Amino acid sequence: MTGKVTIEGTLGNDTIEGTPHSDIIFGYAGNNQIRGNGGRDLVHGGTGNDTIEGGDGDDALHGQDGDDHLLGGAGRDSLYGGDGNDTLEGGAGNDVLWGGLG
């Protein structure tokens, strides 16, 4: 499988693992643990206090509402904290970080 994969969480607390390929991941509500793994991932944490790790590849991580912890990993990542008191760690590569309101 080499195409994009869409993965959706629930309204509860989810643990989501992406594929080695490019993924689109929606955590929705709850305090989610999300790892994109390889590929060029687009991750939306949703409401709640989320931990999102991009992994390898050029990823776009969106914490959205809540106090989120975003880790870019390897690659050229874009991290968007959103509302709340967020922690953003770009990791290796040329990363862009936006804190948002908090």
C-alpha positions in Angstrom: 0.0 0.0 0.0 1.5 3.3 -1.0 -1.4 5.8 -1.0 -2.7 8.0 1.8 -4.5 6.3 4.6 -7.2 8.0 6.7 -7.4 7.0 10.3 -10.1 8.3 12.7 -10.2 8.1 16.4 -13.3 8.2 18.7 -14.8 10.7 21.2 -12.8 9.0 23.9 -9.1 8.7 24.8 -7.4 7.0 21.8 -4.0 5.5 21.1 -3.5 5.7 17.3 -0.5 4.4 15.3 -0.1 5.5 11.7 1.4 3.4 8.9 4.8 3.6 7.4 3.1 5.6 4.5 1.5 9.0 4.4 -1.5 9.2 6.7 -4.3 11.6 7.5 -5.2 11.1 11.2 -8.1 12.7 13.2 -8.0 12.1 16.9 -11.3 14.0 17.7 -12.2 14.4 21.4 -10.4 12.9 24.3 -6.8 12.8 25.5 -5.2 11.1 22.6 -1.8 9.5 22.0 -1.0 9.7 18.2 2.1 8.6 16.3 2.2 9.1 12.6 5.3 6.9 12.0 6.8 7.1 8.5 5.6 9.1 5.5 4.2 12.6 5.2 1.5 12.7 7.8 -1.3 15.2 8.5 -2.5 14.9 12.1 -5.3 16.7 13.8 -5.5 16.0 17.6 -8.9 17.5 18.3 -10.1 18.6 21.7 -8.4 17.3 24.8 -4.8 17.1 25.9 -3.1 15.2 23.2 0.4 13.9 22.6 1.3 13.8 18.9 4.5 12.5 17.4 5.1 12.8 13.7 8.0 10.4 13.2 10.0 10.3 10.0 8.9 12.4 7.0 7.7 15.9 6.6 4.6 16.1 8.8 2.0 18.7 9.7 0.8 18.3 13.3 -2.2 20.3 14.6 -2.8 20.1 18.4 -6.1 22.2 18.3 -7.8 22.7 21.6 -6.3 21.5 24.9 -2.8 21.4 26.4 -1.0 19.4 23.8 2.6 18.0 23.3 3.7 18.0 19.7 6.9 16.2 18.6 8.0 16.7 15.0 10.7 14.0 14.7 12.9 13.8 11.6 12.0 15.8 8.5 10.8 19.3 7.8 7.7 19.5 10.1 5.0 22.1 10.7 3.7 22.1 14.2 0.5 24.1 15.1 -0.3 24.3 18.8 -3.8 25.8 18.7 -5.5 26.9 21.9 -4.2 25.9 25.3 -0.8 25.6 26.9 1.2 23.6 24.4 4.7 22.2 24.2 6.2 22.1 20.7 9.4 20.2 19.9 10.5 20.3 16.2 13.2 17.6 16.4 15.7 17.1 13.5 15.2 19.1 10.3 14.1 22.6 9.4 10.8 22.9 11.3 8.1 25.6 11.6 6.4 26.1 14.9 3.2 28.1 15.7 2.1 28.3 19.3 -1.4 29.7 19.0 -3.4 31.1 21.9 -2.6 29.8 25.3 
